[in-house]
Amino acid sequence: MRILRIGVLCIAIYMYYLFIMINFSIYNATMKIILVAILLIGMEVIRQRGTRHFLEHCNISAVDGMSQDVFIGFIGELYKRLGYSVSIPNPNDKPNYDLVVKKSGKSFKVKCIHSQENVTFEQVSTFDNYAPQNKKEHLLIVTNSYFEKKISEHFPKKEIMFKDRGYLLNCLHQVSD
């Protein structure tokens, strides 16, 4: 987000140079400044609306009412707001995981499971043979529910991390503050 703001500032300075310094006519300069100001205000209004809409859904009851696809998008936006870079996996990997999040040189493949009941061993047993491509890559399985105890006992590897409702509540609290 910080890089985007720096980029917009650099573009604004460049536009200032192009519009004002090259052709210094008061009328033209005023019109160009007004145009740039309207564009910047418009961008800020759109950003604030998106933030307000996201924060309206930053409660666990709204998350519980989401469909699987909306939940995946919500988790992606949540990780963006936590400072991660989020992307969609290539089509070959889409059945295995839903998102790829990166931060500080670490990469996480994220599988989102939206469930009204506890996540069962059968739902995650497909990851039994998961092997990361490198040491900085991990699999993260996120749910709005809880995992059966049997799951953590069966998957002691650090490459697979299970994040349940408690983790999600913590993330929602961080973002809403």
N, C-alpha and C positions, 0 to 999 in steps of 0.2 A: 504494500500500500504506500509506503514511504517512497519507493522508487517511482511509482506512478505519479505521486504529487510532485516530485522533483522533475520528472519528465514534462508535466503540464506547465510547471513554472518556467522551464527552459524554452518550451514552445511559446509561452506568453512573452518572454523577453525577446525571442527571435521575431515574433510578430510585431512587437513594439518597434524593433529596429527597422523591419521592412516597411511598416506602415507609416511611421513618423519620421524617422531619421532620413530616409531616402527622399521622400516627397513631403516637405514641411509646409503644408498649407493648413491653416487653422481649421477650416471647414472639414477638409479630408481627414485631418488628424482626429478631430472631435468625433466624426462619424465612425472612424475605425476603432477608437477607444470605446465608444458605446457598443459597437458590435462585439468586441472582445469581452467587455464586461457582461453583456447579455449571455454570451456563450458560457462564461465562467459561472455566472449565477445559475444558469440552467443546469449545468453539470452538478453543482452543489445541491440544488433542489432534488434532482434525480437521486443523488447519493443518499440524501436524508430520507426520502421516501422509501428507498430500499432498506435502509437501516431500521426505520420505524416498522415496516412490514415484517422484517426478520425478527425484531424484538417482540412483536405481537405473538409470534409463534415460538418464543423462547420459554415455554413452560411445558412441563412433562405431559400434561393432559392434552395439549395440542399435538405433541409428538406422538402420543399414543393413538390419536385419531388419524394419523397420516397413513397413506397407502405405502407400499414398498418403494415405488419409484419416487414419490415425494420425499420419503425418508432418506433415500440415497442423496437426493439433491440438497436436503437440509443438512445432512452430515458434511457434504462437500463445502457448503457455505459456512458451517460452523468451524471447520478446520481453517478455512480462509481467514475468518475473523480471529482465529487463534494464532495467526502468523504463518501458516503453512502455505506452500504452493500446491495447488490441487489440479489434477488433470484426470481425464478419462482414459482407461486402459485401451490398448488396441483391440479390435474386434475378436481376435483369437483368444485373448485372455479375459474377455468380458464375462463368460460364464463362471470363471474362478473367483474373480473379485470385481468390485464395482468402481473403486477410485484408486488413484495413486497420489499420495501426499508426501511432500518433501520439506525438510527443514534442517538446517545446520548440517548438510551433507548426509543425512539419514533419509532413507526412502522406506515408506510404508505402503504395502498393498492393502487396501481396506475392503473388507467384505461386510456389507451392512445386512443385518437380519432384523426386520421389523416383525415383532411377535407379540401377541396378546398374552401368551403363556411363556413359561420358562423354555429356553432354547434347549433342545434335546441333543443327546450325543449323535443321533442319526443325522441331524441337520449339519453337523460340523465334521462328521467322519470322513467326508471327501478330502479333507485337508491332512489326513493321516500321513501322506507321503510328501508333504510340502518340504521343499528344499530351496533355500534362498539362493539367488544367483551370485550374491556377494555378501560380505560380512556386515555391510551397512544396510542391508535390506531385511525387512521384517514383515510378517503378515499380521494384520490387526483386524480382529473380528469384533464389530460394534453392534450392540443391540439395545433396544429400549426396555428390555426385560432383564432377566437373570439367566445365568447358565447353570445347568445341572452340575452338581459337585463332581460327578464322574468325569466330566470333560477336563477339568483342570488336573485331575489325577492321571488322565490318559495322555495329556499333552504337556509334559514337563519342560519341553524345549523353549528356550528364550526367543526363538524365531517366530513363534506364534503367541500373540498376546490377545487375551480375551477381555474386552471392555464392556461392562454391563451397565445397568441403570444407574448405579451409584456414580460411575465415571461420567456418564452422560449428564447427570444432574450437576456434577462439579463443573463440567465444561459450560453448561448453560448458565451457571452462576457466574463464572469468569467473564463470559461474553456480555451478560446483562449488567454488570457493574460498570 
